[in-house]
């Protein structure tokens, strides 16, 4: 395993993690994954901006590390320790993915220790409205065909956190059609219904008998246009899935044409599944055009807006406690 560094400009650097199986490129702006390439066939299987100079991407979040809080918080408001907080909003009245200048817009400091790349950022008290000075690290390690992503955070005051990575996976090759024929399976028995604004209601529902049942595996496109209010609200999938008490927390996706397979495993309580539905083509890497259902995001995380929903929100980080979490992405 090896890590090389390329300086793009005074602030921007790109790091390449290389193993026998994969090449993974990451930039320090947003701790963003820009490329994941199978070395055997040279196929890049994640979406991205045309060049590294075109980041950040505050609309798509291609490959970005998301913080302080992934997904939506209703009206950008929450109460912690009987104190009301108003966050910066960037999704109508709601806060989305850490706000307009969340982690995806920030430059991280880098440290390389053998085969581990660690990117560090200090989020100041009050940044985007969040309490506490938050010391945050995300590390990337490539072990043969597995990318290990580990989050670590500590705050000097009680705060809320919900970190994820927002990579768009395209196992057919980025810019090479849609993912609707890819087979997905998931051990998550529950999903969270949302409203017309794509905000969770707080309920968790059994996936069986719904378009959200991937327990036995099925084509992603099988129910993506189903006559179901939840599907219609989101023009497909933009929903949180919960692993409940399952010991095995795993999502697999397989492309029958390229034979590429992705296995995502995590210690977090669930993941947000998002499938874009681009009506107008976006220009991506190497001039590729991204249209329709061209990729899939598996954003391992806590439930969106859980600070306003759960009796004991998983996202609360007590002062001086250390939060750690690991998600792995295995490409077979």
C-alpha positions as CSV (number, residue, x, y, z in Angstrom):
1,X,0.0,0.0,0.0
2,X,1.3,3.5,-0.8
3,X,0.1,7.1,-0.5
4,X,1.4,9.8,-2.8
5,X,0.7,13.6,-2.7
6,X,0.1,16.1,-5.5
7,X,-0.1,19.8,-4.7
8,X,-2.8,21.5,-6.8
9,X,-2.4,25.0,-5.5
10,X,-1.5,26.8,-2.3
11,X,-4.4,25.2,-0.4
12,X,-5.5,22.2,-2.4
13,X,-3.8,18.8,-2.3
14,X,-4.7,15.5,-3.7
15,X,-3.7,12.2,-2.1
16,X,-3.6,8.9,-4.0
17,X,-3.9,5.6,-2.0
18,X,-2.8,2.7,-4.1
19,X,-3.0,-1.1,-3.6
20,X,-2.9,-4.0,-6.0
21,X,-6.6,-3.8,-6.5
22,X,-7.6,-0.1,-6.2
23,X,-6.5,3.5,-6.6
24,X,-8.4,6.0,-4.4
25,X,-7.9,9.7,-4.8
26,X,-8.9,12.2,-2.1
27,X,-8.5,15.9,-1.7
28,X,-8.2,17.9,1.5
29,X,-11.1,20.2,0.5
30,X,-14.0,18.6,2.2
31,X,-12.0,15.4,2.8
32,X,-13.5,14.4,-0.5
33,X,-13.1,11.2,-2.4
34,X,-12.7,12.1,-6.0
35,X,-11.9,8.8,-7.7
36,X,-12.1,5.1,-6.9
37,X,-10.5,3.1,-9.7
38,X,-10.3,-0.7,-10.3
39,X,-6.7,-1.2,-11.3
40,X,-7.5,-4.3,-13.3
41,X,-9.9,-2.7,-15.8
42,X,-9.1,1.0,-15.1
43,X,-12.8,1.7,-14.4
44,X,-13.6,4.7,-12.2
45,X,-16.7,3.8,-10.2
46,X,-17.6,7.1,-8.4
47,X,-19.1,10.3,-9.7
48,X,-17.1,13.6,-9.4
49,X,-16.6,17.1,-10.7
50,X,-14.8,17.6,-14.1
51,X,-11.5,18.5,-12.4
52,X,-10.3,18.9,-8.8
53,X,-10.4,22.6,-9.3
54,X,-14.2,22.4,-9.7
55,X,-14.7,21.5,-6.0
56,X,-16.3,22.2,-3.6
57,X,-19.7,21.1,-4.7
58,X,-22.3,22.5,-2.4
59,X,-25.2,21.2,-4.6
60,X,-24.1,17.6,-5.2
61,X,-21.6,16.9,-2.4
62,X,-19.8,14.4,-4.6
63,X,-17.5,12.3,-2.4
64,X,-17.5,14.8,0.5
65,X,-17.1,14.2,4.2
66,X,-20.3,15.6,5.7
67,X,-20.5,17.3,9.1
68,X,-21.3,18.5,11.6
69,X,-24.6,16.9,10.9
70,X,-25.5,14.7,7.9
71,X,-28.9,15.1,6.2
72,X,-31.7,17.4,7.3
73,X,-32.6,19.1,10.6
74,X,-36.1,20.5,10.5
75,X,-36.2,24.3,10.4
76,X,-32.5,24.2,11.4
77,X,-33.5,24.1,15.1
78,X,-32.9,21.8,18.0
79,X,-32.8,22.1,21.8
80,X,-29.9,20.7,23.9
81,X,-29.6,21.0,27.7
82,X,-32.7,23.3,27.6
83,X,-30.9,25.7,25.2
84,X,-32.4,26.4,21.8
85,X,-30.1,26.5,18.8
86,X,-30.7,28.0,15.4
87,X,-28.5,26.6,12.6
88,X,-27.6,28.1,9.3
89,X,-30.2,26.9,6.8
90,X,-29.6,25.8,3.2
91,X,-32.6,23.6,2.2
92,X,-35.6,25.9,2.3
93,X,-36.1,26.4,6.1
94,X,-34.0,23.4,7.0
95,X,-30.4,22.7,7.7
96,X,-28.8,20.2,5.3
97,X,-25.5,18.4,5.5
98,X,-23.9,20.8,8.0
99,X,-25.2,24.0,6.4
100,X,-24.0,26.1,3.5
101,X,-20.4,26.1,4.8
102,X,-20.3,22.7,6.3
103,X,-17.3,20.3,6.3
104,X,-17.6,19.9,2.5
105,X,-16.5,23.6,2.1
106,X,-13.6,23.4,4.5
107,X,-9.9,22.7,4.0
108,X,-8.5,20.0,6.2
109,X,-4.9,19.5,7.5
110,X,-3.3,16.3,6.4
111,X,-1.1,13.8,8.1
112,X,0.3,10.6,6.5
113,X,1.3,7.8,8.9
114,X,2.5,4.8,6.8
115,X,-0.6,3.7,4.9
116,X,-3.1,5.9,6.8
117,X,-4.2,9.3,5.6
118,X,-5.7,11.4,8.4
119,X,-7.5,14.7,7.6
120,X,-8.1,17.0,10.5
121,X,-10.4,20.0,11.0
122,X,-11.4,22.1,14.0
123,X,-14.9,23.4,13.9
124,X,-15.2,26.5,16.1
125,X,-17.9,27.0,18.7
126,X,-20.9,28.6,16.9
127,X,-19.8,27.6,13.4
128,X,-23.0,27.2,11.4
129,X,-24.8,27.6,14.7
130,X,-23.5,24.4,16.4
131,X,-22.2,24.6,20.0
132,X,-18.7,23.6,21.2
133,X,-15.3,23.6,19.7
134,X,-15.2,20.3,17.8
135,X,-11.9,18.6,17.0
136,X,-12.6,16.2,14.1
137,X,-10.5,13.6,12.2
138,X,-11.4,11.4,9.4
139,X,-8.9,8.7,8.3
140,X,-8.7,6.7,5.1
141,X,-6.8,3.4,4.8
142,X,-6.7,1.2,1.8
143,X,-6.4,-2.5,2.7
144,X,-6.1,-4.4,-0.6
145,X,-9.7,-4.0,-2.0
146,X,-11.2,-2.4,1.1
147,X,-11.3,1.3,1.9
148,X,-11.6,1.9,5.7
149,X,-13.0,5.2,6.8
150,X,-12.8,6.1,10.4
151,X,-14.3,9.2,12.1
152,X,-13.1,10.6,15.4
153,X,-14.4,13.6,17.2
154,X,-14.2,15.4,20.6
155,X,-15.9,18.6,21.7
156,X,-15.3,20.9,24.7
157,X,-19.0,21.3,25.2
158,X,-22.1,19.2,24.7
159,X,-23.0,19.2,21.0
160,X,-24.6,17.1,18.2
161,X,-22.8,15.2,15.5
162,X,-23.8,13.0,12.5
163,X,-20.9,12.3,10.1
164,X,-21.0,10.5,6.8
165,X,-19.4,10.2,3.4
166,X,-21.4,11.3,0.4
167,X,-19.7,9.3,-2.4
168,X,-21.9,8.5,-5.4
169,X,-21.2,4.9,-6.5
170,X,-21.5,3.9,-10.1
171,X,-20.3,0.3,-10.4
172,X,-21.1,0.4,-14.2
173,X,-18.4,3.0,-14.5
174,X,-19.0,6.8,-13.9
175,X,-20.9,8.3,-16.8
176,X,-21.7,4.9,-18.3
177,X,-25.5,4.7,-18.0
178,X,-27.8,3.9,-15.0
179,X,-27.8,1.7,-12.0
180,X,-31.3,0.4,-12.2
181,X,-30.3,-3.2,-13.1
182,X,-27.8,-3.5,-10.3
183,X,-28.7,-5.9,-7.5
184,X,-28.8,-4.5,-4.0
185,X,-29.3,-6.3,-0.7
186,X,-29.4,-4.9,2.8
187,X,-29.7,-6.3,6.3
188,X,-31.8,-3.2,7.4
189,X,-35.3,-4.4,8.4
190,X,-36.7,-0.9,8.9
191,X,-36.9,2.4,7.0
192,X,-38.0,5.9,8.0
193,X,-40.9,7.4,6.0
194,X,-40.6,11.1,5.1
195,X,-42.9,13.9,4.2
196,X,-43.1,15.8,0.9
197,X,-40.1,17.9,2.0
198,X,-38.0,14.7,2.4
199,X,-37.9,15.2,6.2
200,X,-38.3,12.1,8.3
201,X,-41.5,11.8,10.4
202,X,-39.7,9.9,13.2
203,X,-41.4,6.6,12.6
204,X,-39.6,3.4,11.7
205,X,-41.5,1.0,9.5
206,X,-41.0,-2.6,8.5
207,X,-39.6,-2.8,5.0
208,X,-41.4,-6.0,4.1
209,X,-44.0,-5.6,1.5
210,X,-42.8,-2.1,0.5
211,X,-40.5,-0.8,-2.2
212,X,-37.9,-0.5,0.5
213,X,-37.5,-4.3,1.0
214,X,-33.9,-5.2,-0.1
215,X,-33.6,-8.0,2.5
216,X,-33.5,-10.8,-0.2
217,X,-31.8,-8.6,-2.8
218,X,-33.4,-7.1,-5.9
219,X,-32.7,-4.7,-8.8
220,X,-32.5,-1.1,-7.6
221,X,-34.8,-0.1,-10.4
222,X,-37.5,-2.7,-9.7
223,X,-39.6,-0.3,-7.5
224,X,-37.9,3.0,-8.1
225,X,-41.0,4.2,-9.9
226,X,-43.5,2.4,-7.7
227,X,-47.0,3.9,-7.1
228,X,-46.1,4.6,-3.5
229,X,-46.3,8.0,-1.8
230,X,-42.8,7.6,-0.3
231,X,-41.3,6.9,-3.7
232,X,-43.3,9.7,-5.4
233,X,-42.2,12.3,-2.8
234,X,-38.5,11.7,-3.7
235,X,-38.7,10.7,-7.3
236,X,-37.2,7.4,-6.2
237,X,-35.1,6.7,-3.2
238,X,-33.9,9.4,-0.7
239,X,-34.6,7.5,2.6
240,X,-33.0,6.4,5.8
241,X,-32.8,2.7,6.6
242,X,-32.2,1.3,10.1
243,X,-30.3,-1.8,11.0
244,X,-32.3,-2.2,14.3
245,X,-30.5,-4.7,16.5
246,X,-28.8,-6.6,13.7
247,X,-25.2,-7.6,14.5
248,X,-24.5,-7.7,10.8
249,X,-24.9,-4.2,9.3
250,X,-24.2,-4.6,5.6
251,X,-25.3,-3.3,2.2
252,X,-24.1,-5.0,-1.0
253,X,-24.5,-3.8,-4.6
254,X,-23.6,-5.9,-7.6
255,X,-23.5,-4.9,-11.3
256,X,-24.2,-7.9,-13.5
257,X,-22.5,-6.4,-16.5
258,X,-19.2,-5.3,-15.1
259,X,-19.2,-7.9,-12.3
260,X,-18.2,-5.1,-9.9
261,X,-19.5,-5.6,-6.4
262,X,-19.5,-3.2,-3.4
263,X,-20.0,-4.2,0.2
264,X,-20.6,-1.5,2.8
265,X,-20.3,-2.4,6.5
266,X,-20.6,-0.1,9.4
267,X,-21.0,0.2,13.2
268,X,-23.5,3.0,12.9
269,X,-27.2,2.5,13.3
270,X,-28.2,2.9,9.7
271,X,-27.7,4.6,6.4
272,X,-29.3,7.0,4.1
273,X,-29.9,5.7,0.5
274,X,-30.0,8.3,-2.2
275,X,-30.4,7.7,-5.9
276,X,-30.2,10.9,-8.0
277,X,-32.7,11.4,-10.8
278,X,-31.0,13.9,-13.1
279,X,-33.4,15.2,-15.7
280,X,-30.7,17.5,-17.2
281,X,-27.3,16.0,-17.7
282,X,-24.5,17.1,-15.3
283,X,-20.9,17.2,-16.7
284,X,-18.6,15.1,-14.7
285,X,-15.1,13.7,-14.8
286,X,-13.5,13.3,-18.3
287,X,-16.5,15.0,-19.8
288,X,-18.8,12.2,-18.8
289,X,-22.5,13.0,-18.7
290,X,-24.5,12.1,-15.6
291,X,-28.2,11.5,-16.4
292,X,-31.1,9.7,-14.8
293,X,-30.5,7.2,-12.0
294,X,-26.7,7.1,-12.7
295,X,-25.4,6.4,-9.2
296,X,-26.2,5.3,-5.6
297,X,-25.2,6.9,-2.3
298,X,-25.0,4.7,0.9
299,X,-24.5,7.3,3.6
300,X,-23.9,5.4,6.8
301,X,-25.2,7.6,9.7
302,X,-27.7,8.1,12.5
303,X,-31.3,8.9,11.6
304,X,-31.7,12.4,10.1
305,X,-33.1,15.0,12.5
306,X,-32.8,12.5,15.4
307,X,-32.0,15.3,17.8
308,X,-35.6,16.4,17.4
309,X,-37.1,13.0,17.3
310,X,-35.5,10.4,19.5
311,X,-36.0,10.4,23.3
312,X,-32.2,9.7,23.7
313,X,-30.7,11.0,20.5
314,X,-27.7,9.0,19.3
315,X,-26.2,12.1,17.9
316,X,-25.5,13.9,21.3
317,X,-21.8,14.1,22.0
318,X,-21.0,15.0,25.6
319,X,-18.3,17.4,26.4
320,X,-14.8,15.8,26.3
321,X,-16.1,12.4,25.3
322,X,-14.5,10.8,22.3
323,X,-16.7,9.6,19.4
324,X,-15.3,7.0,17.0
325,X,-17.0,5.1,14.2
326,X,-15.8,3.1,11.2
327,X,-17.4,2.3,7.8
328,X,-15.7,0.0,5.3
329,X,-16.2,-0.1,1.5
330,X,-15.0,-3.4,-0.1
331,X,-14.8,-3.5,-3.9
332,X,-14.8,-7.1,-5.3
